[in-house]
Amino acid sequence: MTTSARKESVIDHKQGWVSYSSLFFCIFTFRNESLSEMKILTGTQIREADRYTMQQESIESIDLMERASETIAQWIAQHVEPDVPLCFLIGKGNNGGDGLAVARILSRAGYLCEVYRLFEVEQLSPDCRTNLERLPATVSVRPFSPSVCFAEGVIVDALLGSGVHGRVEGVLAEAIDWINRQGVRVLSIDLPSGLQTEYGTDPHGVVQASTTLTLEFPKLSMLLPEAGDCAGEVVVLPIGLDAEFIRQAESPYWYVDEAWVSQRVQSRRKFAHKGTYGHALLICGSEGMIGAAILAAGAALRSGCGLVTVHMPRQETGSLYAHCPSAMLSGDDQPYFSALPAHMERFTAIGIGCGLGKRPQTLKALETLLKLERPLVLDADALNLLAENPSLQTLITPQSVLTPHVGELRRLVGPWGDDEERNQLASALAQRLASYVVVKGAHTMVCTPEGKFYFNSTGNPGMAKGGSGDVLTGLITGLIARGYDPGRAAILGVYWHGAAGDKAAEYYGQESMNSGDLAEFIQVENACM
């Protein structure tokens, strides 16, 4: 049997799976658009959503488990070759039941599946035991031992799901340690085993997954630096939990994906002109840091706004014209920011800070700008000056956007002990300033004045290079000039910035890409148009 034929057989093992799955994915896409935002629920809420879905659809838990398992198996069939051995590690709860059902589905499609269970049959949950009994005889089931040898293939982690509290111990800890020592690809079902759904995970006792196939929506812990690395690549798989329950569930946490973005892109009018779409001012650059101004300008020019002016040292005009001929120049007589441009009323958005420096004259000019009572996009040295001069923070106009990386955030709010405290401090800053705080990093987090947190789904580690933040500042400033409100501009800008990074990584590779590549890959488009 050819590889393609064997891959097709995973869809044919059970009559009707093709049509059911195709219809199911179409329904989810429509449902996700109607929700317009993907909430991130707690572990408790997820279990409540499961129960509510079963009640509304009059189905048993084993049926919902089968639905989830079919979706997981479909993804594995599309991403793992059929001749690659699969090793399933099975816990005693419903996560283990998912793993057993996936092993059954894939084994019938021709995959070589081995199952290692950590508990005796009588210890298994009812649904887990049912799926163990449903396994075909061709699937070997053995008790797990740390001496098991697995030289090649893929490990499927189905030990623990969303019910983890505290550090894992005993045989489960031994199994997690064994998985992490094998040096092979690891797929975790829903969560890497040992990872809690929200805060407080010690990453040393967690499966280090290559990919996490998380069900319905990502879990908060996957998006945070403390233990998020354990999840590897996060893939969100829909399983059709009740849309009304999710809509009514209260959560401050949201996940920004393509569906969210595609509904919020503004259209362009046929008879519009450059004045229709706003004028962005970027106050960036100083002697030795002119590249920051060029990077920000390049991104603003990709935002869709009508005009971009860069205020920078007059002596460096040639470098700007060489790289960004579409931008206009406002020259500062000093080799640093010392005075505002004339006619500030003409600008519809202002971004400041990239490569600015912290000279006394720059601090004074920043204070003058703040006193104009205009919402600003504040980055880099503008944030550092605000941290060193806290009294100036009272001058920040509501609806501004602050874009700190972790170090800049720490200067603004002080140290924190863990991710939960960091998020609380960032949110408190956003609420105190009535502004938006963009905490840059993996899954960049946007904190709103209303206490919401928006986590980004795009981007990659190749963007962790100097200048990437300058590009983001220029893009957000341009989007505000274009006509987006500051909060939406921040969230959309973060998404498109990350998407540009993903395209740059695909073209150059994560190691070789640099911040100068990002602007060329910015594409402010509605994917549904």
N, C-alpha and C positions, 0 to 999 in steps of 0.2 A: 504494500500500500504506500502510495506517495505521501510526502509530508502534507501537501495541500489536502489530499483526500482524507488523511487522518485528522487533520484539523477540522474538516467539515463534519467528521463523524461525532465530534463532541456536541454538535447541534442536533444530530439525528438519533442520539441514544434513546431519546424518549419522544414519542410522537407529540408534535405540537410545540416544541420548545422554540423553534425558529419564529413562528408567528407570534407566540406569546411574548418572547423577549423583544422582538421588533416593536410590537405594539406597546409594550411596557416602557421602553426607552422613549418612544414618542410621547406617551402620556406624561412621563416625568419631565421632559423638556418643556412641555406646555405648562405643567404645574409649576415648575421653577420660575417661568416667566410671569405667571400670574401672582406668585408670591413676591416677585421683584427683588427680594433680598434673601440671601441664605443665612438663616440664623445658626448660631452655634449653641447647642443645648448642653446642659449638664448631664452627667451620667444618670442621675435620678430622673430627669425629664425624658431622657431617651427611653428608659424602661417604661415610663408612663405612656410615651408615644407608642411603644410596642403594644401595650395592653389596650390602649384606646383603638388602635388600628384593628386589632383582632376583634374587638367588640363591634366596631362599625361594619366590618366586612364579614362577620360571623365565621371566622376561621380560627383554627387551633394554632397554638404556638409552633407546632411542628410544621405547619403550612407556611408560616412566615419565615421560619428557618430555611425551608426549602427554597423559598423565593430568594432569600439573601444568598444562599449557597449557589444557586444557578447563576446569579449575577457574578459572583466571585469566580466560579468555574469558567464562565464565558470570558472574563478578563484574562485569566491564566492561559486559556487556550489560544488567545490572541497574542500573548507575549512570551510564552514558553514553548519551545519546540517539543513535539510529542515524544522524541527519543531521549529527553532529559529526565532522569529519575527524580521523583518527588518524594520527599521524606516528611510525613505529617507528624508533628508532636501534639498530642491531644490531652487537654485538661478534662476536668470532670463536669464543667458547666456547659452553658449554651455556646460559648466560643468553641469548645471542643466538639459540640454537636455540629456546628457549622463546618469545622474541619473534616469531620467524618463524612458529611454529606458531599462536600467538594471532592473528597477522595473517591467516593462512589461514582459520582458523575464523570470525573476524568478517567477513572479506570475503565469504565464502559466505553470511553472514547479511544482507548488504546494506550493511555499513559501508564507507566510503571509506577505504582503508588505503594509505598510502605508506610505503615502506621505504627507509631509507638505511643502507647497509653501510659499515663503516670499513675493511674488509680485502678483499683479493682472494679469490676463491673457493678457491684452493688453500691459503690460510691458515686456512680455517675448520675447526673440529673436525668429525669425521664426522657427528655427529647434527645439527649446525648446517647442514652442507652438504646433508644429506638434506632438512631442512625448507625450505631455500632452493629445492631442486628441486621440492618439493611445492607451492610457491606457485602459485595460478592465474594465468593470463595477465593477468587484470584488475588485479592488484596491481603497481604500478610499483616497480621496484627501481633505485636510483641510488647511485652512490658519494657518500659524504658530503663536503661542503665547508662550511667556516665561513661561506661567502657564501650558503648556502641561506636562502631566505625562507619563513617559516612564520608567517602573520599570525594565524590563529585555529585553534581546535581543541584537541586533547589530544596531548601528547607521551608516548609509551610508551618508557621507558628500559630497554633490554635490552642494555646494553653490558657490564657486569661483574657477577658474582655473588659467591659466598662465597670465592673464591680470591684476593682482593686482599691484597697485602702491600706496604706502603710507599706512597709518594706516586705517583699516576698521572702519566705524562708522555706527550709526543708527541701523536699524533692523538687518542688517547682524552682527554687533557686538553683539547684544543681542542673536542672534542665536548661534554664536560661544561660547559665555559665557555659554549658556544653554547646549550645547554639552559637554563642559568641566566639567560641574557640575554633569553629569548623572552617572558617575562611571561605564560605560559599555564599551564594545569593540567598537571602532570606526574605520571604514574603510573610508579613504579619496580617492576620485577619482582624479588622476593625481597629485594634491598637496593638503596638508592640507589647508583649506580655510583661507586666510589671509597671507599665505606665498608667498613672492615674489620669482621669479625664480632665481634671482642671489643674490645680496647683499642688505642690508639695512632693514631687517625685524625686527620689535619689536616682540619678541616671546610672549608677553603678550596678543596680539590680534590675536592669531592664534589657530586653532583647534589642540588639542593634540591628534593626531591619534595613534592608536595602530599599524595600517598598512597603508601604502600609496601605492596604485596601480597606479604607475606612467607609463605613456604611452610612448613607444618607447625607451626612455633613461631617466636616472635620471636627476633631475634639480640640478644645482649647489648648491643652498641654502640648499638642503637636506643633503649635504655632509660636511657642515661646522658647527663648534661648536656653533655659535651664536644662530641659530634657528633650527639646524638640528634635535634636540631631538623631535621637534614637529611632524616629519614625522614617528617616530616609526620605525618599520621594513619597509624597502623599497623594493618593488617587481616591477621589470621592466617587463611590458607587451608589446609585439610587436603588432603594428597595421598596419604594412606594408607601412609606409611612404616611399616615393621614395628614393631608394638607391643612385641614381646618385646625387640627390640634397644634401643628407647628405654627400656624398663623397666630393663634391666640396665646401661645406660650411666651412668657416674659423672659427676655434675655437682653443684656447690654452688649452681647458679642455678635458680630456679623462677619461674614466671609464674602469678599468681593471677587466675583468670577466674571466670565465673559457675558453671561446672561444679565447680570446686574449692570454692567457697563453698557451693553448694547442698547438698553432702554433709555439711556441718559445722554446720548450724543446729540448735540444740536445740529440742525440742518443749516445749509447756507442758501440764502435767497438769490434768485437768478439775477436780479437787478441791484444787488448790493455792490458796494465799493469798499476800498481799503479803510475808509473812515467808519464804515458800518461795524467793523469787527474789533474796534478798540485799539488802544495804544499802550504798549507795555514799556515801562522804564525799569532798567536794571542798573543798580548802583553797585558796581563790582570792580575788583581788580585794584592792585597797587603795584608799586615797583617790585619786580620779581614774582608777581602773582597774576600776571595778565591772562594767563591761560584760563583761569577761573571765569573771567568775564567772557572769553570767547566760547567756552563750553556752555555757559548759561544762555548766551545770545543764540547759539546754534539751536538749542532746545526751544527757546521762545519762538524762533522763526518757524518751527515745526508744529506749533500749537494751534494754528488756525487764526491767530489774531492778525489784525490788519497792519500794524506798525510796531516796530521794536526800536527803542533808543537805548543805547548803552552809555552811561556816565562813567568815565574812566580817565586816567591820566592822559592829558593831551599828547604827551610825548610818545604814547604807544598807539596812536591812531592807525599807523600803517599795518600793525599786526591784526587789528580788528577788520580793516577793509580787505585784507588778504584772505581772511578766513570766512567772513560774514558780510559780503558786499550788499546784502539786502538790508542790513541793519543801519540805523543812523547813529551818529556820534554826538555826545555832549562831553566836551573836553573839560577836565579839571586842571587848573593851572599848576597844581602841586602833583607830585608823583604818588599821591594817595588821595582818598576822599576827604575834601576839606570844605566844600560848599555845595549847595543844591543847584541843580540846573534852573535856568529861568523858566517862567510860565509853567509851574508845576500842575496847574489846573488842566492841562491838555492830556495828562496821562490817566488812563482808566485803571491801571494796576501798577504797583511798585514792588519790586523785589530788591532786597539789599543784603549784603554780607559776604558773598563769595569772594575770597581773596582780598578782603577789605583792609586787613591790618587793624591795629588797635592804638594808633597814635592819638595824643590828646586832641588834635584838631579833628580827627575822625569821630571821636566821641562827641565832641561839641556839635558837629554837623549831623550826627545821628539824632541827638537830642532835638535839634531844630526840625528835623524830619518828623519825629514822633509828635511834636507839638502841632503839626498840621492836622492832626486827628483824622488821618486816612488809614484804612486797613492796609497792612503791609504783609509781604512774605519775607520772613526773617530767617536768615541762615548763618552758619559759620561764625565769622567774627562779630556780626551784629548780635548774635546770641551770646557770645563770650563777653562782649561789652555790657550787655544787659545783666549777665551773671555777676560781673565785677562791680556793677553799679545798680544794685537792686531797686533804688528809688526810681530809676527810669522805667521800670516795668509797669508802674502805675500809669504811664503815658501811652502804653500800647492800646491802640483803638480796638474795640470789640470787632470780631469777625476777621482778625488777622490770622495768619498761618505761620506757625513756628515749625522748623524742620530740623530738629537736633538729631545727631547721631548719639550713641549711648554716652560718650564722654561729655558732649555738650549738655545732654539732659542732666547728667549727674552734677554738673556745675550749676545748673539752674535750680534743681530741686534738692540736692544733697544726696548722700549715699543711701543705698537700699540693701536689704539682706537677701531678697529673693524676687522672683518674677512677680508675685502677687503684690508686694510692696512697691516695686517699680511701677506697675500699672496703676496702682492707687495714686502714687505721686504724680505721674504724668496726667492722669485724669483730673486730679485736683488743680494742677496748673492750668489745664484747659478751661476748667470751670471758673477758676479765679480770674483769668484774663478774658473770659467769654470769647475764646478763640480756639483754633484747631491746633493740636500738637501732633506732628508727624514724627513718630519715633522710628528712625531708619534702621534697617537691618533685614534679615530674613523675615519674610511675611510682614513687611513694614506695617506698623500699627498707627492708625489715625484716631486720636482721641477727640471727641466733640465736646462742646460746652454743655451738652445735655447728659453727659456721662456715658455715651456709647463708645464702643471700640470697634473699628473696622480693620480687619486683617486682610492683607493682600495675598492673592494666589499666584502672582507672577514673579519672575526674578530668579537669580541663581548666584552661587558663590563667586562667579567670575566678575561680578559687579563690585566686589569688595576691593576697590582700587581708588586712589586719589582722583577726585574730579567727578565721580558719579553723582555725588550730592549736588554739585553745581548744576549739572544737567537737570536734576529734579527741580531745583529752585527756578530755573528759567522756564521749564515747562509749566509749572503751577502758575507762575506769574503770567505767562502768556494765556493760559486758559481763563484766568480771572479777567484779563483784558478782553478776551474773546466774548465774555458774557456769562460765564459760569459763576454761580455763587461760590464763595471761598471754600466752603465745606466740600461741595461736589468737585470743585477744581482740585482740591487736595487728594481726594479719594481716586478720582479719574487719573490725575497726574501720576500718582503712585503706581496705578495699574499699568498705564501705558509706558511708563519708565521701566518697569519690570519686564513688560513684554518686549520692549526694545532690547533689553539686556539678554533675553532669551534668544532673540533673533541674532544678536551679535555673537552669542556663544555658539549658536548653530553654525554660523559662518566662519568664525575665527577659532573657536574653542574657548573654554572658560579661562585657560591659562593665558592665552595670547590676546584676548580681547582687552580693550582698555576704554576708559571713559570717553575718549575722543570718538569712539565708534558709535556711541549710543544715539546721538542726535540723528545720525544717518538712518537709523532703524526705527525711529519714532513714527508711528502710524496712528494718527488720531482718526479712527474710522468706526463706523457702526458695522459690526460684523454681519448684521441682518439686512443691511441695505443692498 
